[in-house]
Amino acid sequence: MNILRSPSLHGRLSLVLTTLIAVMMIIGTGVWLRETRQAIHEEVEAATRVAEQWLKVLVPETLADGPQARARLMDHLGAIGRIRANRLEVFDADGQRLYVSPESPYKAGRHAPDWFAGWVAPEVAERRLAADGLSVVLTPDTSRAVLDAWDHLGAALGWAVALLLAIWFATRFAIDRALAPINEIHGALERGADGQFDQRLPEYATRELALLARSYNRLADSLDESLAENARLEQDQALARALQARLEQERRAIARELHDELGQGITAVRSIAGAIIQRTTEQPGINGSAQAILAMTTQMQEGVHTILQRLRSRAADNQVRVEEAIESYCALWASHHGDIRIECRIEPLGEQVSDALGLTILRMVQESLTNVARHAHATRVQVRLGVRDGQIEVEVIDNGRGLGQNPAPGRHGLVGMRERIAELHGRLELSSPPEGGLNVRARLPLPAAAGKDARP
């Protein structure tokens, strides 16, 4: 399933709340319709009973007045007109309508929709009274009460819609505020997916989000330590390869010296011994000594040959120097911290850099870059290595927040750096460039043989 197309948590909560409110409104409307229908029935039924009782009293009294009773009855009914919520009609013996009461002036010309009237209007039976050959019909009229109910429903729906919108906006605001930390958590997880675990989440007010933030922070701390440990292992392996390459270089140099110097000397001695043997055939003492020298040089030559084979058999084809180890580490560090741009300027130091000196340089660069990643909040860092005034100069410059006004004595591993550099009679300097940040500079003495061809 496509995550981008699936409903968001915000959308789901809004939908659930809106649906719940809508269902409650529908149920409330149904209950209201039932109660309204009952109320209209009771109202119209009561009015009809009153009108019926009044007619039962009026008609007999009027008909008892003599020959003019019917005319007087019609006059009374015409004067009365409409009796509350009832239509009054008079029919003769042939069924011809002689009188009908006028329409109600209340909300004249307006009627509720038929479908609404079908839901609300109750069924009320008409009443008939016999009056001296006439038929007086009292028909309940529920149209005005239904129209009132329709008007009340419209007003109630308007308020309900306004209330629904207010609740929707209020819940949306509350949900947005409650879920606002989700974006921050998502950003931290995205950085973690890219291998960057330098961001930590704050303590949120919501309990569930606070627990999630704590779990992420513990995970990030663990992964950050694991990445740092892996980086250190790779650095140590790079340094080990560099040292092994240096050992191989020394083996080859010793092999060349043995071949060129000792081998040629032995060959010369053999030649001289051979010449003495040829010239002293009549001098047994000298001749015997020369033959002994020749035999001894032969053994020495075979021994040197064996040593040369052992020295050259483990020689490496590729040479890895301290400069290459630092470049390799910078590339490794850049792959772990893609949000910080790193620039390496490495100059050749020559072949006379000792193993201890190379290890100190690499450790200084390693510690400085680790501090940049963890504490500096920098976006750019430069690593420089070269020879200046007969000394090796190593610099790590960042544009971060620096050490602050009162840095702790042991902060950023400065104590360990100073001790390593002091053991090699070097010095460590810390300064803040004018544009901000921190410049960590180490100066280490370089053997004279290493700096002859280096750029001053």
Secondary structure, DSSP 8 states (H G I E B T S, - for coil): --GGGS--HHHHHHHHHHHHHHHHHHHHHHHHHHHHHHHHHHHHHHHHHHHHHHHHHHHHHHHTT-TTHHHHHHHHHHHH--BTTEEEEEE-TTS-EEEE-----TTTT----HHHHHHH------EEEEETTEEEEEEE--HHHHHHHHHHHHHHHHHHHHHHHHHHHHHHHHHHHHHHHHHHHHHHHHHHHTT---------SSHHHHHHHHHHHHHHHHHHHHHHHHHHHHHHHHHHHHHHHHHHHHHHHHHHHIIIIIHHHHHHHHHHHHHHHHH-TT-HHHHHHHHHHHHHHHHHHHHHHHHHHHHHHT--SS---HHHHHHHHHHHHHHH-TTSEEEEEE----S---HHHHHHHHHHHHHHHHHIIIII--SEEEEEEEEETTEEEEEEEE-S--S-SS--TTGGGHHHHHHHHHHTT-EEEEE--TTSSEEEEEEEE--TTTSSSS--
